[in-house]
Amino acid sequence: MKSLIDLPVRFVFAVVAFTFGGWIGWLGILLVTLKLIGVIHWPWWLAALPLEYGVLYSLYMTIDGALYRAGLKGVGGYARVTQAPLAAQHEQSKIQEIVAEGPERIGATIDAWSEDSNRS
């Protein structure tokens, strides 16, 4: 139940972070400002398109995060790869796999690497 009450707050924070934290949001602010002062004569929906995208993206990410926290979906591939602790853990497990295979594998890996660097 707390997560349902928390959703509007998370959504507002996501929209504010999107708008002021990236170049797409600042582009939207610039275009709307130019429309307000009459420099560009585009329709409003076109001038505000980057901000509209930000609202839809923030809504999607808020719902996606709520589904993840509720246990109704897993972590997506992009989030799995881009999260530093998970990426470091994945890299550490690969190193442990190579070490577990023994000195022959480590030596073979080093030999293969040195042969590749000698060819260049």
Secondary structure, 3 states (H helix, E strand, C coil): CHHHHHHHHHHHHHHHHHHHHCHHHHHHHHHHHHHHCCCCCCCHHHHCHHHHHHHHHHHHHHHHHHHHHCCCCCCCHHHHHHCHHHHHHHHHHHHHHHHHCCHHHHHHHHHHHHHHHHHC
